[in-house]
Amino acid sequence: MVTGLLFTCHGAATLFDVLGGPQGDSTPQPGQWPGWWAAVIQLAGGALVLAGLFTRTAAALCSGSMAYAYFVHHQPEGFLPLENGGEKAALFCWAFLLIAALGPGRWPVTTLLARRWHAQSVPHKEVAGTLDT
């Protein structure tokens, strides 16, 4: 949830010049490659991971976008993330890859909705004072 929230904030800062503004040169123009698209992935993908909706898919997309950012924009500046300023990109990439591999955990919205739907669709019957499903 925290990784999704931080990624969402980063995308919002880049797209809408809020929360301290964009971390790069400036706010990208709509449709501009790759800055605007990366910010859209950050905002939408981070929000989906935060909410637990389509978590694995969103996390895989977010991980890929951070791998792209690291290898295209940071890695040419130096071999290690501390040398090239790519610490955040590397951390987000690996964190989202882990989320994509392990799944959303116990509290995603999709699981909560499925439990609620299952509880409503299964008929309950009372037997000898106990409730069986």
N, C-alpha and C positions, 0 to 999 in steps of 0.2 A: 504494500500500500504506500509506503514511504517513497519507494523508488518511482512509482507511478506519479505521486504527487509532485516530487521534485522535477520529474521530466515534464509534466504538464506546466509547471511554473516556468520552466526554461522556454517552452514553446510559446506561452502567453507573453513572456517578456520580449521575445523576438518578434512576434507578430503584431502586438498591440502597444509596444513601447511602455510597458508597465513593469512593476516589480524590479526597478533598477534598469530597465531597458535592455536592448539586445546586447549580447556579449561580444558579438562580432563587430564589423565595421559600422553597419547601420541597419535600419529596418528594411528587409528585402521587399521588392515590389511584388505584387501578387503574380504568381505563376513563374517567378524567376527561379532558374535552376542553379544550384541545388538549395540555396538558402531558404527560400519560401517553402518549398516542398518539405525540407527537413524540419522546419518549424511546425508545419501542419502535422507531420508524423509525430513530433514531440507532443504537441497539444492533444491530438486525438488519441494516439497510442498510449500516452501516459494516462489520460483520463479513462480509457478502457481498462488498462491494467489496474488502476486505482479502484475502479468500480467492480472489477472482476467479471467483465463482459468480454467474451472472446479472448480470454487472457493469453492463452498460448500463442495464438496467431498474432495478436497485437505485440506481445513481447518479442516474438521472432522478428517482426518487422522493425521494431525499435532497435533491437540488437544489430540487425543488418545495417540500419541507417547510421548507427554509431561506429560500426566497423568501417563503413565507407568514409565517414568523417575522419576517422583516425588514419586510415591508410592513404587517403587522397590529400588531406589537408595538414595533418600533423607529422606523419612518419617521414616525409621528405626533409623535414627540418632537423631530424636527429633520430637515432636508433631507439632510445628509451623514452617513455612518456614524460619523465622528468626533464629531459632535454628538449623535447619538442612541444611541450604544453598540452599534451593529449591525455592528461590524467583523467579528466571527467569523461571524455569519450571512451577511454578504455574501461573505466569503472562501470559506466552505463551499459556498454556493450556486454561485458561479462555478467552483470547483474540481470539484464534482460534475457540473456541466453540461459542462465540458471532458472529463471522464472518460466521460460518456455519449456525447458526440460522437465522441471518438477511440477509444474502446474500452479494453479492459483491458491491452493491451500483449502482451508475449511470455510472461509467466509465470502466467497464470490457471490455476486448477485444471482448468477445463473443457478447455483446450487440452492440458494435460499428460495428462489422462485420454483425450482423443481420440487423441493420438499413441500412447499405450500400447495402446489398443484396436486402432488401425490396424496397429501393428506385430505384434500377436498374430493378427489376422485375415487378413493378407496372407501367402500361402504363399511361402516362400523356396526358391530353387533354386540349387544350386552349379553354376557353369559354368566350366570350365577354371581352377579354383582361385580364382575370384572369387565373391563373394556378390551376386547380383542379386535385386532385389525386383520 
